[in-house]
Amino acid sequence: MPLGEKERDHLQIVLRKCDMALADKPTLASIFGRKWRTDFAVRVLSVHSLADAVFPEAYHAPCLTDMPADYQQRLEEGAAILRARLRGQAWAQFVSRIRDRDAASATEELLLARGFATEFGDIGLPSGNPAAPRPEFTVSIGTHRVAIEARGLRNSRRVQQLNDRSWRSGQYYWISADPSIGNPGRVRKALAEKMLESADDFPRISVLTLYSAFDALAAFDLARQMALRPASFNIPQEKYPLAVALASHRLLQGIWFNDCVVQRIRYSRKIKERIRSAIKLSLYPRTDGVFLHEGMSDDEHNSAVWGKDIGETEG
């Protein structure tokens, strides 16, 4: 059944708003060019339900009511940085990714490129076999080249379906009564898989984004454990991360450095804080001011996450 008149009017308003927002964003305007926008409008207006009107995130950003007002401008700045470095087929492939309905990883890459280029001045693109595990980009920090990885925690078809449905409605969250979705064991398995699939060429920083797929509080505990005690996940020493950051959607929850890796590559406190600053520049702070880090004791971390000390019990 075709869309009703009110639904078509709503979509046309959204399309106009998305188009108008590109007027002062030349890089995104070139990605979502006039021909693409014309073809996309035809496809969107031919759907049979508003739930099937799927917009690419970077194009739809002005209509995402849960995101800060400068979100699309940050994506524009990240896109300009990558556009200056990607050539030919590599840029065409990136454009294809960011136009895709599931473009979350591409937008994460734009945000991180903006943050790290702002703090460290330049980023390098990975080389080698495209089919092999590769970071999104590398950064020269001190005497080392460091790999920056963006990894989404979303590893089941059911979760993907729920995530797609929420994004189509302009939201970044969903609620499910299915107890298996929030099982902390799935978080642990997903974290280990993300670490093991990474390349070993450089010290690496893994930025993990949680897409309502798991028990968020358990994810905070497990991301911290992954950074501080990766051996407990059976991660070999050569794959220990320099740091793990965790975001829920685009809100930064915490950053944890692994002391063994920091000492091995002889990074100072100042360098650590510059890395922390780059990640903070990439994402948004929590509105309640909570920020988790490796300097917190178990009690401090537990109190910040769970609202109680480790020794406290329910009841």
N, C-alpha and C positions, 0 to 999 in steps of 0.2 A: 504494500500500500504506500503510495507516494506521501511525502511530507505535506502536512497541512499548511495553510497560508501563514499562520502565526509562526510555525516552526521555520519555514523558509525565510520569513522576515527576520527572525532571530539570527539565523545563520548568516544572512547578508550583512547584518549589523556587525557581527563578529568578524567577518571577512574584511569589511571596510576598516574596522579598528586595527586589525592586524596589518593591513596594507599601509595605512596612514602612519603607523609606528615605525615603518622602515624608512621614512623620508630622511631622517638624520642618521641612518645607520647604513653606510654605503656597502660594507662588506656583507652584511646579512641581506641587503637588498640585491646584491649580485648573486647570492646563493638562492634566494627565493625571487628569481627574476620575473619580469612581466609575463612571459609565456608560461612559466611554471605556475604563477598565481592564477592566470586565466584557466589553465587546464585543471588546477586543483579546485577552483570554485565550481567548475562544471561537475567534477566528481562528487564534491561535498553536497551540492544541492540536489544530486540525484539519489542520495541515500534514502532509505525507507524509515529511518529512525534517527533521532538526535544522538542516540548512543553509538551509532555507526559513523558519526561524523568525527573522524580521528584527525587531529591536527598535529604536525610536527611541533615539538616543544618550543624550539627557538622562534618559530613563526607565531605560535599561539601565546607567547609569553605575556603580552600586554593584557590578555584576558584571564590569566591565571591569578585569581583573587587571593590565593594563599601565599603568593610570592611578593617580595619587596618591589618597590616601584622601579629600582634601578637594575632589576634582574636582566632584562634584555640588553641594557647598555653594557653590562659586564660580558654578556655573550658576544656582543659586537666587538669589544676590545680583544677578547680571546680569539675571535675569528680573524681579526686583522693580524694578530701575531702569527697564527698558523698560516694564513694566506701568504705572508711574506716568506715562508719557509718551504711550503709544499709546492711542488711543480707538477705540471702535466697530469699524468694518470693518478698520482698520489692525491692531488687536490680534487680531482673528479671523484675519486672514491670517497673522500671525506664529505664532499657535497652530497653524495648519494646517501651516506650514513645520516647526516643531519636532517635530510629531508624525509627520512624514514619515519614510520609511525612509532617505532620503538627506538628513539634517538637519545635515550638517557645517557648512554656511555659517551656519545659524541659531545653532548652538552657538558658533561663532567670534564671532558678533555679541554674544552674551551675555558671553563672556569679555572682549572688548574694551570693552564698555560698563562692566563692573565696573572694569577697570583705569583707564580714562580718567576716569570719574566719581569714583573714589577720589582720583586725583591732582589733577584740575582742578575738581571740585565739581559739574559739570553737563554734560549733553550735549544737543544739539539734533537734531531729526529732519529729514531732507531734505524739501523740498517740490518741487512741479513735476510734470512728466509721469512717472508710475511706469514707463512703458515706456522712458524715456531712461536713459542711464547715471547712476546716483546713488550717493553714498557710503552706508555703513551709517548714519552719523550725523556730526555736526559738533561741534567743541569750540572754545570761545573760549580762545585761548592768546595772551597778550599783547594786541596791538592787532589781531589777525587771527582770523578764523573759519577753522578748519582742518578739512578733510574727512578722515575715517577710513574707509579701504576694507579690507575683508576679501576676499581673492581666493585661491581654491583652484587649485593647479596640478594639474589632472587633466583631460586633454583628448583622450581617445580612448575608444571604446566598450570595447575590450579592457581598458584600464586600469580603467575603471569596473566591469567585471565582476569583475576580480581584487580590486578594493577592496571591493566588496559582499560577496564570498565571505569575505574575511578578517574584515570587521566582523561578519558573522553568527556567526563562531566566537569572537567576543570578543577578537580580535587587532587590531592596528593596522598590520600589515605583511604583506607577501607577497614571494615570490621567484619570478622568471620567468627562463627561459633564452632568451627572445625578445630578441635584441640590439637590435631597433628600439625597444623600450620605453625603454631607457636612453640613447637617442641624444641627446647634448647639443644637437644641432640642434633637437630638439623642445622642449627647455627654453628655448632662445633665442626660438623662435617664440612659445611660450606667454607668456613674460614680456613680449614686445613687444605682443602682443594685449591683455594685461591693462592695460598702460599706455595704449594707444591708445583703449580703450573707456571710459576714465574721463572724468568731467565736468571742465570747466575753471573752474568758478566760484570755487574756493577753492584755496589751497595744500593739498597732500594728502599723507597718509601711507598708503602701501600695505603692508599686512601680508599677505604671501604664505605660504600653507601648502602644504607638499609632502606629497602622499599616496602615497608609494612609487611615484610615477609615472615618475620620471626617475632619472638618475644623480645621487645626492644631492650628491656632492662637486663635480661640474660645476655644479650649481645654486647652490652657495655662491659660486663664482667669478662666475657670470653675474648673480646678484642684486646682488653688490657692483658689478659693472660697470654694471648698469642704474642704480644709485643715483649712482655717481660719474661715469660717462661715458655718459649716456643717448643722446647724439648718435650713438654707435657702433651703436645699435639703430635709427637713423633716427627717433628720437622728436623731434618739434618742441619748441622751447624752452618754449612755453606749456603743454606737458604734462609737463615735468620734475617728478619727485616731490620734495617736501621731504625725505622719508626713505622708505627701503625696509627692511622687517623681513622676515626669513625664519624660518619655523618648520617643523620636521619633525614632523608630527602636532601635539602641543601643546608641544613642546620648542623654546625660542627659540634659534636658531643665531646670529643677528647682527642688528644695526641699523646702517644706513649713511645718513648725511645728505649731501645734495647741497649743496656749498659755494655754488654760484651762487644757489640758491633761498634758502639761509640768509642770505646777504648782501643779497639783494634785499628780503627782508621784515624784515631787521635783527633777527634773533633772536640773543640772547646765548648764551654757553656754558651759563648757568644754565637758560635755557628749554629748550635742547636736552637737558640732563640730566633735566629734568622730563618731557619727552616720552619719553625712554628709560625713565624710571622707570615711566611709565604702561603702556608695552608690557610691561615686565618683570612688572608686577603682573598683567597679563592672562594671561601664559603661564607656563611652568615652565622653570627653568634646566637646562642639560645637567648630567648627573651628573659629568662629567669637568672641569667648570669652564670649558670653552672658551667664549668669547664674542667674536664677530667684530664689528669696528666700523671706521669710516672713518679713525680715527687710526692704524691699523696700516699699516705699509709693505707693499709688494708681497711682500718677503721674509718679513715677519712673518705676513702672511695666508697665504701659500703654505705656510709651515712649520706653521701651526696646522691648515690644512685637509688638506694632503697629507703632512705629516710630513717635509718636506725643504725646503731653500732652492731658490729659482728656478734657481740655477746648477747644482744637483745633477742628475745623470743616473742612470738605472738601470744596474745591473751593476757 
